[in-house]
Amino acid sequence: MKFGVVVFPGSNCDFDTFHALKDVLKQPTAFLWHKNHDLQGVDCVVLPGGFSYGDYLRSGAIARFSPLMQEVGEFAEKGGLVLGICNGFQVLLELGLLPGAMLRNKNLKFLCEFVTLRLENKKTRFTHKGIKGQVLRIPIAHFDGNYYAPPETLKEIEENGQVVFRYADANGRLTEDSNVNGSLRSIAGLMNRRGNVMGMMPHPERASERLLGSEDGRLIFESIISRL
Amino acid sequence: MKVRILVSFKDSVLDPQGQTVKNALHTLGYGSIRDVRQGKVFEIDLAGVAKADAEKIIPEISDKVLANPIIEKFTWQIIEE
């Protein structure tokens, strides 16, 4: 499985993601410069975390106009796998590849901490190696992670099983405290209806080695690698 | 022609920054302030454009770029002919 990590000006998790995929998971991985029009034949495009274009205007709002994003859109249209992590998730929302939008965190704080997530849907190309209800420990680092969607959209994504992860406590219970950023329905990760595009605020690449305090993030990459 | 565009959250969307400003104003003793909504202002200078063109261009760019229609709304006015 060949991965491509997109690099925007202001991306800052691109090297972490590259390291996790190439050195830890031993997969062929390439950097994809945002100004090119070449996906280099990758099987999975990863939009990494960071602050593309300094978060000017809105998080992810300018990155969607990068030349490469046209190819990413067409790639997704053809069923190609796209994973957006943190800022990458925000870019996918701005692009309209995923429904909804991000608001500032409920407490107006930049949150940089380990959180626990409950796996809601394991019948996906991103999580099929997991168990439904399983709790994963993966860190977050964001200012705008407060997921919002209008009621009718929310109803639709719930009914279609598009919610992949929710912020939960260590026992997998959804509480107000565990919903650290105030996201509607505690949504932490979401996929499109077709199931080939997923966005998540937590950083699996930062939880892929024991040295980093958790290996739970590997579940996502290993699911992608082993296909369905 | 100069145009001013105001982008703010839709009424149905919570504005935590506006809430925080409101609380700060209450702390200062301005108890009469019922609500604060925070937004963004864009001042755009258009070259060689008739009013009718501006009426087409401004809503278009506001909808496509300046505002995210899922959470935000916009209003605009001409501030200099």
HADDOCK unambig.tbl for C-alpha pairs under 7 A between the chains (distance, minus, plus):
assign (segid A and resid 100 and name CA) (segid B and resid 70 and name CA) 6.76 0.50 0.50
assign (segid A and resid 101 and name CA) (segid B and resid 70 and name CA) 6.68 0.50 0.50
assign (segid A and resid 106 and name CA) (segid B and resid 16 and name CA) 6.37 0.50 0.50
